[in-house]
Amino acid sequence: MASHLSTTLTVDLGTRSYPIYIGQDLLDDAALLTKHIVGREVLIVTNTTVAPLYLARVAAHLTDYRCETVILPDGEQYKSLDVLNQIFDRLLETKYSRQVTLIALGGGVIGDMTGFAAACYQRGVPFIQIPTTLLSQVDSSVGGKTAVNHPMGKNMIGAFYQPQCVIADTNTLNTLADRELSSGLAEVIKYGLINDLAFFEWLEENIEGLLKRDSELLAYAVARSCQDKADLVAEDEQERGVRALLNLGHTFGHAVETGMGYGNWLHGEGIAAGMVMAADLSQRMGWLTADDVARIIRLLKQAGLPVAPPAEMSADQFMQLMAVDKKVQDGNIRLVLMRGLGESVVSDDYDRAALAATLTSFQLS
């Protein structure tokens, strides 16, 4: 059965362009999936949480293919080279060729790891993203960033590698834990703050409906977020310029995730605290008003997200962890800051004393 409520967007990357399908009941649309499979070999990568919910529905479309499955443990702490090897082990055990298509069925960790495995196996095989969390539908499944974590830094080992397509069935959000839904909303709110003030204002008006999982509101939020991201990716695929704006809150947030141990703070929780820290620094630079910062904090709180970093992390620990970041250039930590609501900039030209004051202020609060 095809979706009765769907949107198709395109990530415009020339010969590597691909569609993002967003809507209800897309997991039941066999033709939608199979038209993007290259060859007759398929490996589905999923995890212990998602497999009981959705694996059978996806596998049912693949009876005409040679289809194997890898079920990984669930959690950010398993986004490692050791666990990645389980995907390669299965590909090699089954003697899969370069004609295999990998399918990532799950959240951001599964999408990132499957994409990275696809980029590496026999120097590159096709893969399809089927994101099942809000975070992965609005962010990690789109744009071709794939990676695993290293104990010293998040996403430090990876590749830019685009999927064949993204199939985002918004019905999967109904089985999402409340905390995971909130985590995804952090990335949704981020798009409003980066360059879409009208979307930020829409979120202020509709946050309660999103938390109640109103299907039409969620579908709109996913589509708007994906469109905002697709536009930036099309302009700057390898993050040499404007795409870096998507990292608003991430330099601080990744430090929180690494410092607290992967999986203890969810990605969106770290990003929410990171966006508040970026807002605080932007206010100290004279770019945001106190009222702007209060609006950001209010919306994040309404979304059920933390609005301060963990009290046990010191300013020194933040600085050490932020120095191990993909956005560091020539020893300078580049931050995404806000010149106004809905207007962000990438900058290494900020007041170092103001950054120190921001880091210290949260320790005291």
Contacts in CASP RR format, 6 or more apart in sequence:
PFRMAT RR
TARGET T0000
AUTHOR 0000-0000-0000
METHOD contacts of the structure
MODEL  1
MASHLSTTLTVDLGTRSYPIYIGQDLLDDAALLTKHIVGREVLIVTNTTV
APLYLARVAAHLTDYRCETVILPDGEQYKSLDVLNQIFDRLLETKYSRQV
TLIALGGGVIGDMTGFAAACYQRGVPFIQIPTTLLSQVDSSVGGKTAVNH
PMGKNMIGAFYQPQCVIADTNTLNTLADRELSSGLAEVIKYGLINDLAFF
EWLEENIEGLLKRDSELLAYAVARSCQDKADLVAEDEQERGVRALLNLGH
TFGHAVETGMGYGNWLHGEGIAAGMVMAADLSQRMGWLTADDVARIIRLL
KQAGLPVAPPAEMSADQFMQLMAVDKKVQDGNIRLVLMRGLGESVVSDDY
DRAALAATLTSFQLS
1 25 0 8 1.000
1 28 0 8 1.000
1 29 0 8 1.000
2 25 0 8 1.000
2 28 0 8 1.000
2 29 0 8 1.000
2 32 0 8 1.000
3 21 0 8 1.000
3 23 0 8 1.000
3 24 0 8 1.000
3 25 0 8 1.000
3 26 0 8 1.000
3 29 0 8 1.000
3 169 0 8 1.000
4 24 0 8 1.000
4 25 0 8 1.000
5 23 0 8 1.000
5 24 0 8 1.000
5 215 0 8 1.000
5 216 0 8 1.000
5 219 0 8 1.000
6 21 0 8 1.000
6 22 0 8 1.000
6 23 0 8 1.000
6 24 0 8 1.000
6 26 0 8 1.000
7 21 0 8 1.000
7 22 0 8 1.000
7 23 0 8 1.000
7 219 0 8 1.000
7 223 0 8 1.000
8 19 0 8 1.000
8 20 0 8 1.000
8 21 0 8 1.000
8 22 0 8 1.000
9 19 0 8 1.000
9 20 0 8 1.000
9 22 0 8 1.000
9 223 0 8 1.000
9 226 0 8 1.000
9 227 0 8 1.000
9 230 0 8 1.000
10 17 0 8 1.000
10 18 0 8 1.000
10 19 0 8 1.000
10 20 0 8 1.000
10 230 0 8 1.000
11 17 0 8 1.000
11 18 0 8 1.000
11 19 0 8 1.000
11 20 0 8 1.000
11 142 0 8 1.000
11 143 0 8 1.000
11 162 0 8 1.000
11 230 0 8 1.000
11 233 0 8 1.000
11 234 0 8 1.000
12 230 0 8 1.000
12 234 0 8 1.000
13 162 0 8 1.000
13 233 0 8 1.000
13 234 0 8 1.000
13 237 0 8 1.000
16 162 0 8 1.000
18 162 0 8 1.000
18 163 0 8 1.000
18 164 0 8 1.000
18 165 0 8 1.000
18 166 0 8 1.000
19 165 0 8 1.000
19 166 0 8 1.000
20 142 0 8 1.000
20 165 0 8 1.000
20 166 0 8 1.000
20 168 0 8 1.000
20 226 0 8 1.000
20 230 0 8 1.000
21 32 0 8 1.000
21 165 0 8 1.000
21 166 0 8 1.000
21 167 0 8 1.000
21 168 0 8 1.000
22 137 0 8 1.000
22 168 0 8 1.000
22 170 0 8 1.000
22 219 0 8 1.000
22 222 0 8 1.000
22 223 0 8 1.000
22 226 0 8 1.000
23 168 0 8 1.000
23 169 0 8 1.000
23 170 0 8 1.000
23 171 0 8 1.000
23 219 0 8 1.000
24 169 0 8 1.000
24 170 0 8 1.000
24 171 0 8 1.000
24 215 0 8 1.000
24 219 0 8 1.000
25 169 0 8 1.000
25 171 0 8 1.000
26 32 0 8 1.000
26 167 0 8 1.000
26 168 0 8 1.000
26 169 0 8 1.000
27 54 0 8 1.000
27 57 0 8 1.000
27 58 0 8 1.000
27 130 0 8 1.000
27 167 0 8 1.000
27 169 0 8 1.000
27 171 0 8 1.000
27 172 0 8 1.000
28 57 0 8 1.000
30 60 0 8 1.000
30 61 0 8 1.000
32 167 0 8 1.000
33 58 0 8 1.000
33 61 0 8 1.000
33 62 0 8 1.000
33 103 0 8 1.000
33 128 0 8 1.000
33 130 0 8 1.000
33 167 0 8 1.000
34 61 0 8 1.000
34 62 0 8 1.000
36 101 0 8 1.000
36 128 0 8 1.000
36 164 0 8 1.000
36 165 0 8 1.000
37 65 0 8 1.000
37 101 0 8 1.000
37 126 0 8 1.000
37 128 0 8 1.000
37 164 0 8 1.000
38 99 0 8 1.000
38 101 0 8 1.000
38 126 0 8 1.000
38 164 0 8 1.000
39 99 0 8 1.000
39 100 0 8 1.000
39 101 0 8 1.000
40 64 0 8 1.000
40 65 0 8 1.000
40 66 0 8 1.000
40 99 0 8 1.000
41 65 0 8 1.000
41 66 0 8 1.000
41 96 0 8 1.000
41 97 0 8 1.000
41 99 0 8 1.000
41 100 0 8 1.000
41 101 0 8 1.000
42 62 0 8 1.000
42 65 0 8 1.000
42 66 0 8 1.000
42 67 0 8 1.000
42 68 0 8 1.000
42 100 0 8 1.000
42 101 0 8 1.000
42 102 0 8 1.000
42 103 0 8 1.000
43 67 0 8 1.000
43 68 0 8 1.000
43 69 0 8 1.000
43 70 0 8 1.000
43 87 0 8 1.000
43 90 0 8 1.000
43 91 0 8 1.000
43 94 0 8 1.000
43 96 0 8 1.000
43 100 0 8 1.000
43 101 0 8 1.000
43 102 0 8 1.000
43 103 0 8 1.000
44 55 0 8 1.000
44 58 0 8 1.000
44 59 0 8 1.000
44 62 0 8 1.000
44 67 0 8 1.000
44 68 0 8 1.000
44 69 0 8 1.000
44 70 0 8 1.000
44 102 0 8 1.000
44 103 0 8 1.000
44 105 0 8 1.000
45 69 0 8 1.000
45 70 0 8 1.000
45 72 0 8 1.000
45 87 0 8 1.000
45 102 0 8 1.000
45 103 0 8 1.000
45 104 0 8 1.000
45 105 0 8 1.000
45 110 0 8 1.000
45 111 0 8 1.000
45 113 0 8 1.000
45 114 0 8 1.000
45 117 0 8 1.000
46 54 0 8 1.000
46 55 0 8 1.000
46 69 0 8 1.000
46 70 0 8 1.000
46 71 0 8 1.000
46 72 0 8 1.000
46 105 0 8 1.000
46 106 0 8 1.000
46 110 0 8 1.000
47 71 0 8 1.000
47 72 0 8 1.000
47 73 0 8 1.000
47 74 0 8 1.000
47 75 0 8 1.000
47 106 0 8 1.000
47 107 0 8 1.000
47 109 0 8 1.000
47 110 0 8 1.000
48 71 0 8 1.000
48 72 0 8 1.000
48 73 0 8 1.000
48 74 0 8 1.000
49 74 0 8 1.000
50 74 0 8 1.000
50 105 0 8 1.000
50 106 0 8 1.000
50 107 0 8 1.000
50 110 0 8 1.000
50 132 0 8 1.000
51 69 0 8 1.000
51 71 0 8 1.000
51 105 0 8 1.000
53 132 0 8 1.000
53 172 0 8 1.000
53 175 0 8 1.000
54 105 0 8 1.000
54 106 0 8 1.000
54 130 0 8 1.000
54 132 0 8 1.000
54 172 0 8 1.000
55 69 0 8 1.000
55 71 0 8 1.000
55 105 0 8 1.000
58 103 0 8 1.000
58 105 0 8 1.000
58 130 0 8 1.000
59 67 0 8 1.000
59 69 0 8 1.000
68 90 0 8 1.000
68 94 0 8 1.000
68 96 0 8 1.000
70 86 0 8 1.000
70 87 0 8 1.000
70 90 0 8 1.000
72 78 0 8 1.000
72 83 0 8 1.000
72 86 0 8 1.000
72 87 0 8 1.000
72 110 0 8 1.000
72 113 0 8 1.000
73 83 0 8 1.000
74 109 0 8 1.000
75 109 0 8 1.000
75 262 0 8 1.000
75 263 0 8 1.000
76 109 0 8 1.000
76 149 0 8 1.000
76 257 0 8 1.000
76 262 0 8 1.000
76 263 0 8 1.000
76 266 0 8 1.000
76 267 0 8 1.000
77 261 0 8 1.000
77 262 0 8 1.000
77 263 0 8 1.000
78 109 0 8 1.000
79 109 0 8 1.000
79 112 0 8 1.000
79 113 0 8 1.000
79 147 0 8 1.000
79 148 0 8 1.000
79 149 0 8 1.000
79 262 0 8 1.000
80 148 0 8 1.000
80 149 0 8 1.000
81 148 0 8 1.000
81 150 0 8 1.000
81 157 0 8 1.000
83 113 0 8 1.000
83 148 0 8 1.000
84 113 0 8 1.000
84 116 0 8 1.000
84 117 0 8 1.000
84 148 0 8 1.000
87 102 0 8 1.000
87 113 0 8 1.000
87 114 0 8 1.000
87 117 0 8 1.000
87 121 0 8 1.000
88 117 0 8 1.000
88 120 0 8 1.000
88 121 0 8 1.000
91 100 0 8 1.000
91 117 0 8 1.000
91 121 0 8 1.000
96 121 0 8 1.000
97 122 0 8 1.000
98 122 0 8 1.000
98 124 0 8 1.000
98 125 0 8 1.000
99 125 0 8 1.000
100 121 0 8 1.000
100 125 0 8 1.000
100 126 0 8 1.000
101 125 0 8 1.000
101 126 0 8 1.000
101 127 0 8 1.000
101 128 0 8 1.000
101 164 0 8 1.000
102 114 0 8 1.000
102 115 0 8 1.000
102 117 0 8 1.000
102 118 0 8 1.000
102 121 0 8 1.000
102 125 0 8 1.000
102 126 0 8 1.000
102 127 0 8 1.000
102 128 0 8 1.000
103 114 0 8 1.000
103 127 0 8 1.000
103 128 0 8 1.000
103 130 0 8 1.000
104 110 0 8 1.000
104 111 0 8 1.000
104 113 0 8 1.000
104 114 0 8 1.000
104 115 0 8 1.000
104 127 0 8 1.000
104 128 0 8 1.000
104 129 0 8 1.000
104 130 0 8 1.000
104 131 0 8 1.000
104 141 0 8 1.000
104 163 0 8 1.000
105 130 0 8 1.000
105 132 0 8 1.000
106 130 0 8 1.000
106 131 0 8 1.000
106 132 0 8 1.000
106 133 0 8 1.000
106 136 0 8 1.000
107 131 0 8 1.000
107 132 0 8 1.000
107 133 0 8 1.000
107 135 0 8 1.000
107 136 0 8 1.000
107 140 0 8 1.000
107 141 0 8 1.000
108 131 0 8 1.000
108 133 0 8 1.000
108 135 0 8 1.000
108 136 0 8 1.000
108 140 0 8 1.000
108 141 0 8 1.000
110 136 0 8 1.000
111 129 0 8 1.000
111 131 0 8 1.000
111 136 0 8 1.000
111 140 0 8 1.000
111 141 0 8 1.000
111 146 0 8 1.000
112 140 0 8 1.000
112 145 0 8 1.000
112 146 0 8 1.000
112 147 0 8 1.000
112 148 0 8 1.000
112 155 0 8 1.000
113 146 0 8 1.000
113 148 0 8 1.000
114 127 0 8 1.000
114 129 0 8 1.000
114 146 0 8 1.000
115 127 0 8 1.000
115 144 0 8 1.000
115 146 0 8 1.000
115 161 0 8 1.000
115 163 0 8 1.000
116 146 0 8 1.000
116 147 0 8 1.000
116 148 0 8 1.000
116 157 0 8 1.000
116 158 0 8 1.000
116 159 0 8 1.000
116 161 0 8 1.000
117 127 0 8 1.000
118 124 0 8 1.000
118 125 0 8 1.000
118 126 0 8 1.000
118 127 0 8 1.000
118 146 0 8 1.000
118 161 0 8 1.000
119 146 0 8 1.000
119 158 0 8 1.000
119 159 0 8 1.000
119 161 0 8 1.000
120 159 0 8 1.000
124 161 0 8 1.000
126 163 0 8 1.000
126 164 0 8 1.000
127 161 0 8 1.000
127 163 0 8 1.000
127 164 0 8 1.000
128 163 0 8 1.000
128 164 0 8 1.000
128 165 0 8 1.000
128 166 0 8 1.000
128 167 0 8 1.000
129 136 0 8 1.000
129 141 0 8 1.000
129 142 0 8 1.000
129 163 0 8 1.000
129 165 0 8 1.000
129 166 0 8 1.000
129 167 0 8 1.000
130 166 0 8 1.000
130 167 0 8 1.000
130 168 0 8 1.000
130 169 0 8 1.000
131 137 0 8 1.000
131 140 0 8 1.000
131 141 0 8 1.000
131 166 0 8 1.000
131 168 0 8 1.000
132 169 0 8 1.000
132 172 0 8 1.000
132 175 0 8 1.000
132 176 0 8 1.000
133 172 0 8 1.000
133 173 0 8 1.000
133 176 0 8 1.000
133 180 0 8 1.000
133 183 0 8 1.000
133 184 0 8 1.000
134 173 0 8 1.000
134 176 0 8 1.000
134 180 0 8 1.000
134 181 0 8 1.000
134 183 0 8 1.000
134 184 0 8 1.000
134 185 0 8 1.000
134 187 0 8 1.000
134 188 0 8 1.000
134 218 0 8 1.000
134 222 0 8 1.000
135 180 0 8 1.000
135 183 0 8 1.000
135 184 0 8 1.000
135 186 0 8 1.000
135 187 0 8 1.000
135 267 0 8 1.000
135 268 0 8 1.000
137 168 0 8 1.000
137 170 0 8 1.000
137 173 0 8 1.000
137 222 0 8 1.000
137 226 0 8 1.000
138 184 0 8 1.000
138 187 0 8 1.000
138 188 0 8 1.000
138 191 0 8 1.000
138 221 0 8 1.000
138 222 0 8 1.000
138 225 0 8 1.000
138 226 0 8 1.000
138 229 0 8 1.000
139 184 0 8 1.000
139 187 0 8 1.000
139 225 0 8 1.000
139 229 0 8 1.000
139 246 0 8 1.000
141 163 0 8 1.000
141 166 0 8 1.000
141 168 0 8 1.000
142 166 0 8 1.000
142 226 0 8 1.000
142 229 0 8 1.000
142 230 0 8 1.000
142 233 0 8 1.000
143 162 0 8 1.000
143 229 0 8 1.000
143 230 0 8 1.000
143 233 0 8 1.000
143 237 0 8 1.000
144 160 0 8 1.000
144 161 0 8 1.000
144 162 0 8 1.000
144 163 0 8 1.000
144 233 0 8 1.000
145 155 0 8 1.000
145 160 0 8 1.000
146 158 0 8 1.000
146 159 0 8 1.000
146 160 0 8 1.000
146 161 0 8 1.000
147 155 0 8 1.000
147 156 0 8 1.000
147 157 0 8 1.000
147 158 0 8 1.000
147 159 0 8 1.000
148 155 0 8 1.000
148 157 0 8 1.000
148 158 0 8 1.000
149 155 0 8 1.000
149 156 0 8 1.000
149 157 0 8 1.000
149 258 0 8 1.000
149 262 0 8 1.000
150 156 0 8 1.000
150 157 0 8 1.000
152 258 0 8 1.000
152 324 0 8 1.000
153 254 0 8 1.000
153 258 0 8 1.000
153 321 0 8 1.000
153 324 0 8 1.000
153 325 0 8 1.000
154 254 0 8 1.000
154 257 0 8 1.000
154 258 0 8 1.000
154 262 0 8 1.000
155 254 0 8 1.000
155 326 0 8 1.000
156 324 0 8 1.000
156 326 0 8 1.000
160 237 0 8 1.000
160 238 0 8 1.000
166 226 0 8 1.000
168 222 0 8 1.000
168 226 0 8 1.000
170 215 0 8 1.000
170 218 0 8 1.000
170 219 0 8 1.000
170 222 0 8 1.000
171 215 0 8 1.000
173 181 0 8 1.000
173 213 0 8 1.000
173 218 0 8 1.000
174 213 0 8 1.000
178 211 0 8 1.000
179 266 0 8 1.000
180 266 0 8 1.000
181 211 0 8 1.000
181 213 0 8 1.000
182 211 0 8 1.000
182 268 0 8 1.000
182 269 0 8 1.000
182 303 0 8 1.000
182 304 0 8 1.000
182 305 0 8 1.000
183 266 0 8 1.000
183 267 0 8 1.000
183 268 0 8 1.000
183 269 0 8 1.000
183 305 0 8 1.000
184 268 0 8 1.000
185 207 0 8 1.000
185 210 0 8 1.000
185 211 0 8 1.000
185 303 0 8 1.000
185 304 0 8 1.000
185 305 0 8 1.000
186 267 0 8 1.000
186 268 0 8 1.000
186 269 0 8 1.000
186 270 0 8 1.000
186 271 0 8 1.000
186 272 0 8 1.000
186 275 0 8 1.000
186 300 0 8 1.000
186 303 0 8 1.000
186 305 0 8 1.000
187 225 0 8 1.000
187 268 0 8 1.000
187 271 0 8 1.000
188 203 0 8 1.000
188 210 0 8 1.000
188 221 0 8 1.000
188 225 0 8 1.000
189 200 0 8 1.000
189 203 0 8 1.000
189 272 0 8 1.000
189 275 0 8 1.000
189 299 0 8 1.000
189 300 0 8 1.000
189 303 0 8 1.000
190 246 0 8 1.000
190 248 0 8 1.000
190 249 0 8 1.000
190 271 0 8 1.000
190 275 0 8 1.000
191 199 0 8 1.000
191 224 0 8 1.000
191 225 0 8 1.000
191 228 0 8 1.000
191 229 0 8 1.000
192 199 0 8 1.000
192 200 0 8 1.000
192 203 0 8 1.000
192 228 0 8 1.000
192 342 0 8 1.000
193 200 0 8 1.000
193 248 0 8 1.000
193 275 0 8 1.000
193 296 0 8 1.000
193 338 0 8 1.000
193 341 0 8 1.000
193 342 0 8 1.000
193 344 0 8 1.000
194 228 0 8 1.000
194 245 0 8 1.000
194 246 0 8 1.000
194 248 0 8 1.000
194 336 0 8 1.000
194 342 0 8 1.000
194 344 0 8 1.000
195 228 0 8 1.000
195 245 0 8 1.000
195 342 0 8 1.000
195 343 0 8 1.000
195 344 0 8 1.000
196 224 0 8 1.000
196 228 0 8 1.000
196 342 0 8 1.000
197 341 0 8 1.000
197 342 0 8 1.000
197 343 0 8 1.000
199 224 0 8 1.000
199 228 0 8 1.000
200 299 0 8 1.000
200 341 0 8 1.000
200 342 0 8 1.000
202 224 0 8 1.000
203 210 0 8 1.000
203 221 0 8 1.000
203 299 0 8 1.000
204 295 0 8 1.000
204 299 0 8 1.000
206 217 0 8 1.000
206 221 0 8 1.000
207 299 0 8 1.000
207 302 0 8 1.000
207 303 0 8 1.000
208 302 0 8 1.000
209 217 0 8 1.000
210 217 0 8 1.000
210 218 0 8 1.000
210 221 0 8 1.000
210 303 0 8 1.000
211 302 0 8 1.000
211 303 0 8 1.000
211 304 0 8 1.000
229 246 0 8 1.000
232 242 0 8 1.000
232 243 0 8 1.000
232 245 0 8 1.000
232 246 0 8 1.000
233 243 0 8 1.000
235 242 0 8 1.000
235 243 0 8 1.000
236 242 0 8 1.000
236 243 0 8 1.000
236 244 0 8 1.000
237 243 0 8 1.000
241 346 0 8 1.000
244 327 0 8 1.000
244 334 0 8 1.000
244 336 0 8 1.000
244 346 0 8 1.000
245 336 0 8 1.000
245 344 0 8 1.000
245 345 0 8 1.000
245 346 0 8 1.000
247 327 0 8 1.000
247 336 0 8 1.000
247 346 0 8 1.000
248 275 0 8 1.000
248 278 0 8 1.000
248 336 0 8 1.000
248 338 0 8 1.000
248 344 0 8 1.000
249 271 0 8 1.000
249 274 0 8 1.000
249 275 0 8 1.000
249 277 0 8 1.000
249 278 0 8 1.000
249 336 0 8 1.000
250 271 0 8 1.000
250 274 0 8 1.000
250 327 0 8 1.000
250 336 0 8 1.000
251 274 0 8 1.000
251 322 0 8 1.000
251 325 0 8 1.000
251 327 0 8 1.000
251 333 0 8 1.000
251 334 0 8 1.000
251 335 0 8 1.000
251 336 0 8 1.000
252 270 0 8 1.000
252 273 0 8 1.000
252 274 0 8 1.000
252 275 0 8 1.000
252 277 0 8 1.000
252 278 0 8 1.000
252 309 0 8 1.000
252 318 0 8 1.000
252 322 0 8 1.000
253 270 0 8 1.000
253 271 0 8 1.000
253 273 0 8 1.000
253 274 0 8 1.000
253 277 0 8 1.000
253 309 0 8 1.000
254 270 0 8 1.000
254 321 0 8 1.000
254 325 0 8 1.000
255 313 0 8 1.000
255 317 0 8 1.000
255 318 0 8 1.000
255 321 0 8 1.000
255 322 0 8 1.000
255 325 0 8 1.000
256 265 0 8 1.000
256 269 0 8 1.000
256 270 0 8 1.000
256 273 0 8 1.000
256 274 0 8 1.000
256 309 0 8 1.000
256 310 0 8 1.000
256 313 0 8 1.000
257 263 0 8 1.000
257 265 0 8 1.000
257 267 0 8 1.000
257 270 0 8 1.000
258 321 0 8 1.000
258 324 0 8 1.000
259 313 0 8 1.000
259 317 0 8 1.000
259 321 0 8 1.000
260 310 0 8 1.000
260 313 0 8 1.000
265 273 0 8 1.000
265 306 0 8 1.000
265 310 0 8 1.000
268 305 0 8 1.000
269 305 0 8 1.000
269 306 0 8 1.000
270 306 0 8 1.000
270 309 0 8 1.000
272 300 0 8 1.000
272 303 0 8 1.000
272 305 0 8 1.000
272 306 0 8 1.000
272 307 0 8 1.000
273 305 0 8 1.000
273 306 0 8 1.000
273 307 0 8 1.000
273 308 0 8 1.000
273 309 0 8 1.000
273 310 0 8 1.000
274 309 0 8 1.000
275 296 0 8 1.000
275 300 0 8 1.000
276 293 0 8 1.000
276 296 0 8 1.000
276 297 0 8 1.000
276 300 0 8 1.000
276 307 0 8 1.000
276 308 0 8 1.000
277 309 0 8 1.000
277 358 0 8 1.000
277 359 0 8 1.000
277 362 0 8 1.000
278 335 0 8 1.000
278 336 0 8 1.000
278 337 0 8 1.000
278 338 0 8 1.000
279 288 0 8 1.000
279 292 0 8 1.000
279 293 0 8 1.000
279 296 0 8 1.000
279 297 0 8 1.000
279 338 0 8 1.000
280 293 0 8 1.000
280 358 0 8 1.000
280 361 0 8 1.000
280 362 0 8 1.000
281 335 0 8 1.000
281 337 0 8 1.000
281 350 0 8 1.000
281 354 0 8 1.000
281 355 0 8 1.000
281 358 0 8 1.000
282 288 0 8 1.000
282 293 0 8 1.000
282 337 0 8 1.000
282 338 0 8 1.000
282 339 0 8 1.000
282 340 0 8 1.000
283 289 0 8 1.000
283 290 0 8 1.000
283 292 0 8 1.000
283 293 0 8 1.000
284 351 0 8 1.000
284 354 0 8 1.000
284 357 0 8 1.000
284 358 0 8 1.000
285 337 0 8 1.000
285 350 0 8 1.000
285 351 0 8 1.000
285 354 0 8 1.000
287 337 0 8 1.000
287 338 0 8 1.000
287 339 0 8 1.000
287 340 0 8 1.000
288 338 0 8 1.000
288 339 0 8 1.000
288 340 0 8 1.000
288 341 0 8 1.000
292 338 0 8 1.000
292 340 0 8 1.000
292 341 0 8 1.000
295 341 0 8 1.000
296 341 0 8 1.000
297 307 0 8 1.000
300 306 0 8 1.000
300 307 0 8 1.000
301 307 0 8 1.000
308 362 0 8 1.000
308 365 0 8 1.000
309 318 0 8 1.000
309 362 0 8 1.000
311 362 0 8 1.000
311 363 0 8 1.000
313 363 0 8 1.000
314 363 0 8 1.000
315 356 0 8 1.000
315 359 0 8 1.000
315 360 0 8 1.000
315 363 0 8 1.000
318 359 0 8 1.000
319 359 0 8 1.000
322 328 0 8 1.000
322 333 0 8 1.000
323 331 0 8 1.000
323 333 0 8 1.000
325 333 0 8 1.000
327 333 0 8 1.000
327 334 0 8 1.000
327 335 0 8 1.000
327 346 0 8 1.000
328 334 0 8 1.000
329 348 0 8 1.000
332 348 0 8 1.000
333 348 0 8 1.000
334 346 0 8 1.000
334 347 0 8 1.000
334 348 0 8 1.000
335 346 0 8 1.000
335 347 0 8 1.000
335 348 0 8 1.000
335 350 0 8 1.000
335 355 0 8 1.000
336 344 0 8 1.000
336 345 0 8 1.000
336 346 0 8 1.000
336 347 0 8 1.000
337 344 0 8 1.000
337 345 0 8 1.000
337 347 0 8 1.000
337 350 0 8 1.000
338 344 0 8 1.000
338 345 0 8 1.000
339 345 0 8 1.000
END
